[in-house]
Amino acid sequence: MKNETDSYLLTVATHLDKLTVTEKNDILEEISGHIEDSLNAGVSEAEILKNLGDPASLARSFVGTNLLKNPTFNLKQILKIITFYAKTGFSGMVIVPFLSIMSFALYIFALFAVIAGAIITVAAFFGVQLPFVLNLGFWSAPPIAAFPITAVFGLSFYLLSKYLWRTLKKYLVQISKQHQKIAQG
């Protein structure tokens, strides 16, 4: 079990590269102390590491906090702060809209694909020729096969939509935890 803690702390340390050696050591001592106190309180190592979250995210939150607490005013410090918040802000500006828009769009496409396939197939049963054509590259699907084909595509779109939605929720939870840690720190 000690290997898991050592591995966790090593991962945190590798993501603290923007800090001085003293700052890095202080953070690692703080995390180690928290782990030791929790172990003494009867909490399992696995539970402690789970509650601490992703080591890279934890390190980034400490880097952000330390950058803001550092009273030094120089070009290097300013560039560190700008770089940190540009990365954090940019990921939020790109990831959140992308995941939410794609999740919603794929969900709508899933519904539309199944409904369109059902309409084409039912129309083919009644001998009605609709102007819709289901082309898959060079091959045009016969109208009677439209529903099974679109059902597969609809299911695929739906599953991808659900996966993107879950990914978005996980990302937002992670960002919320980071902001809570920064606010508490």
C-alpha positions in Angstrom: 0.0 0.0 0.0 2.9 2.4 0.7 3.8 2.1 -2.9 0.5 3.6 -3.9 1.1 6.7 -1.7 4.7 7.0 -3.0 3.5 6.7 -6.6 0.8 9.3 -5.9 3.3 11.8 -4.3 5.7 11.2 -7.2 3.0 12.1 -9.7 2.1 15.2 -7.8 5.8 16.2 -7.6 6.3 15.9 -11.3 3.4 18.3 -11.9 4.8 20.9 -9.5 7.7 21.7 -11.8 6.8 25.4 -12.0 7.4 25.9 -8.3 10.6 26.3 -6.4 12.1 23.4 -4.6 11.0 24.8 -1.2 7.4 25.3 -2.4 7.4 21.8 -3.9 8.7 20.3 -0.6 6.2 22.2 1.5 3.3 21.0 -0.7 4.5 17.4 -0.6 4.9 17.5 3.2 1.4 18.9 3.5 -0.1 16.1 1.4 2.0 13.5 3.2 0.9 14.9 6.6 -2.7 14.8 5.5 -2.3 11.1 4.3 -0.5 10.2 7.6 -3.2 11.9 9.8 -6.0 10.2 7.8 -4.3 6.8 8.1 -3.9 7.3 11.9 -7.7 8.2 12.0 -8.4 4.7 10.5 -9.1 5.8 6.9 -7.8 3.3 4.3 -5.0 4.4 2.0 -7.2 3.7 -1.1 -10.0 5.9 0.3 -7.5 8.8 1.1 -6.0 8.8 -2.4 -9.5 8.6 -3.9 -10.6 11.6 -1.8 -7.5 13.6 -2.8 -8.4 13.0 -6.5 -6.3 13.0 -9.5 -2.7 13.8 -8.5 -2.1 16.0 -11.6 -5.2 18.0 -10.8 -4.2 18.4 -7.2 -0.8 19.6 -8.2 -2.3 22.2 -10.6 -4.5 23.5 -7.8 -1.5 23.9 -5.6 0.5 25.6 -8.4 -2.4 28.1 -8.9 -2.7 28.8 -5.2 1.0 29.3 -4.8 1.3 31.6 -7.8 -1.4 33.8 -6.3 0.1 33.8 -2.8 3.6 34.6 -4.0 4.2 38.4 -3.3 7.1 38.5 -5.8 6.4 41.0 -8.6 8.5 40.3 -11.7 8.1 39.3 -15.3 8.7 35.6 -14.6 6.0 35.6 -11.9 3.5 37.4 -14.1 4.1 35.0 -17.0 3.6 32.0 -14.7 0.2 33.3 -13.6 -0.9 34.2 -17.1 0.2 30.8 -18.4 -1.5 28.9 -15.6 -4.9 30.7 -15.9 -4.7 30.8 -19.7 -4.5 27.0 -19.7 -7.2 26.6 -17.2 -9.5 29.1 -18.8 -8.8 27.9 -22.3 -9.7 24.3 -21.5 -13.0 25.5 -20.0 -13.7 27.7 -23.0 -13.1 24.8 -25.4 -14.0 21.6 -23.5 -17.3 22.6 -22.0 -18.9 24.1 -25.1 -17.5 21.2 -27.3 -18.8 18.5 -25.1 -22.2 20.1 -24.4 -22.9 21.0 -28.0 -21.7 17.6 -29.4 -23.7 15.7 -26.8 -26.9 17.6 -27.5 -26.4 17.5 -31.3 -25.7 13.7 -31.3 -28.8 13.2 -29.2 -30.9 15.1 -31.7 -29.3 13.3 -34.6 -30.1 9.9 -32.9 -33.7 10.8 -32.7 -33.9 12.3 -36.2 -32.1 9.2 -37.7 -34.5 6.7 -36.2 -37.6 8.8 -37.0 -36.5 9.4 -40.6 -35.7 5.7 -41.1 -39.1 4.7 -39.7 -40.9 7.1 -42.1 -38.9 5.9 -45.1 -39.5 2.2 -44.2 -43.3 2.7 -43.5 -43.7 4.6 -46.7 -42.0 1.8 -48.7 -44.5 -0.7 -47.2 -47.3 1.4 -48.6 -45.7 1.8 -51.9 -45.1 5.6 -51.5 -41.9 6.9 -52.9 -40.4 9.6 -50.7 -37.7 11.9 -52.0 -35.4 10.9 -49.1 -32.5 8.7 -50.1 -30.2 6.9 -47.6 -26.8 7.0 -49.2 -23.8 5.2 -47.5 -21.0 6.3 -49.7 -21.5 4.9 -53.2 -24.3 2.6 -52.0 -27.9 3.7 -51.7 -29.9 1.7 -49.2 -33.2 0.3 -50.4 -36.1 2.1 -48.6 -37.3 -1.1 -46.9 -33.9 -1.4 -45.1 -33.8 2.3 -44.1 -35.1 1.7 -40.5 -32.7 -1.1 -39.5 -29.7 1.0 -40.9 -30.8 4.2 -39.2 -31.6 2.4 -36.0 -27.9 1.3 -35.8 -26.8 4.8 -36.6 -29.3 6.3 -34.1 -28.1 3.9 -31.4 -24.5 4.8 -32.1 -25.2 8.5 -32.0 -27.2 8.1 -28.7 -24.4 6.1 -27.1 -21.8 8.6 -28.2 -24.0 11.4 -26.9 -24.3 9.7 -23.5 -20.6 9.2 -23.3 -19.9 12.8 -24.1 -22.4 13.9 -21.5 -20.8 11.8 -18.8 -17.4 13.1 -19.8 -18.7 16.7 -19.5 -20.1 15.9 -16.0 -16.8 14.4 -14.9 -14.9 17.4 -16.2 -17.2 19.8 -14.4 -17.0 17.9 -11.1 -13.2 18.0 -11.5 -13.1 21.7 -12.1 -15.5 22.3 -9.2 -13.2 20.4 -6.9 -10.2 22.4 -8.0 -12.0 25.7 -7.4 -13.1 24.5 -4.0 -9.6 23.5 -3.1 -8.3 26.9 -4.3 -11.0 28.8 -2.4 -10.2 26.9 0.8 -6.4 27.2 0.4 
